[in-house]
Amino acid sequence: MNSILNKINYLWIYFMFMFLYPSVVFSDIAENWQLGFQDPATPIMEGIINLHHDLMFFICIISVFVSWMLGRTLWHFEYKQNSIPSSLTHGTLIEIVWTVTPAIILLIIAIPSFSLLYAMDEIISPAITIKTLGHQWYWSYEYSDYLDENNEALLYDSYMIPEEDLELGQFRLLEVDNRIVVPVNTHIRIIVSAADVLHSWAVPSLGIKCDAIPGRLNQTSLFVKREGVYYGQCSEICGINHGFMPIVVEAVSLPNYISWIANKLSE
């Protein structure tokens, strides 16, 4: 009897704790029937989502206004109610209004849009540089800032884990054998290129989509604000196995990142 009462007390305390201090679960992977964005992990992705919400405000207002105008026109100017059509062909005032108003709306939209574009292209004194190389059909990562005892940079390949080798809790078509590991709250530069055909290195939660072009180096910046595992995929059709070269970015604390680098260099 006492054991049952103890279990009831533990359950009551647990549920009260969950009610008072709800845990935050981030969506860093696509969910079934998902329509919105994944939860942001970088300032850039936060800016993208905020800009999207701002634009949706204007879109909703314009859609309601235009729908109201069309409905009102169809109702009041139906031929049974107005058998004699109006002879008015021009209205100076209304033409000025419907020309100036969209121009003002576009200027309001342009201010945060240009600010976000500038932030996406800016590289702020990166502490770490990671080179990403796309192949048919896997990714290679090179940490050129770290050299092993043979004076060679840290370099490894990342392949998708086949479905028959997945463990419980892993995601089909999204897990890889070697993740790219980065520290949180650190400015990182990602250099992207390809060895054969066009690829695209894209991770939605990080707000990154950078084309990998053979013979050309593209770069983008990364600043992860929270620890977690972020999933992406190649976003450029690159051949028969285009859908089988996922990307997994694991953001860890700085001490754990240093330990991971030391273990990789000692292998």
Salt bridges, closest charged atoms under 4 A:
ASP28 OD1 - ARG226 NH2 2.77
GLU46 OE2 - LYS225 NZ 3.17
GLU95 OE2 - HIS90 ND1 3.50
GLU163 OE1 - ARG172 NE 3.26
GLU175 OE1 - ARG179 NH2 3.59
ASP196 OD1 - HIS199 NE2 2.94
ASP211 OD1 - LYS209 NZ 3.98
GLU250 OE1 - ARG179 NH1 3.42
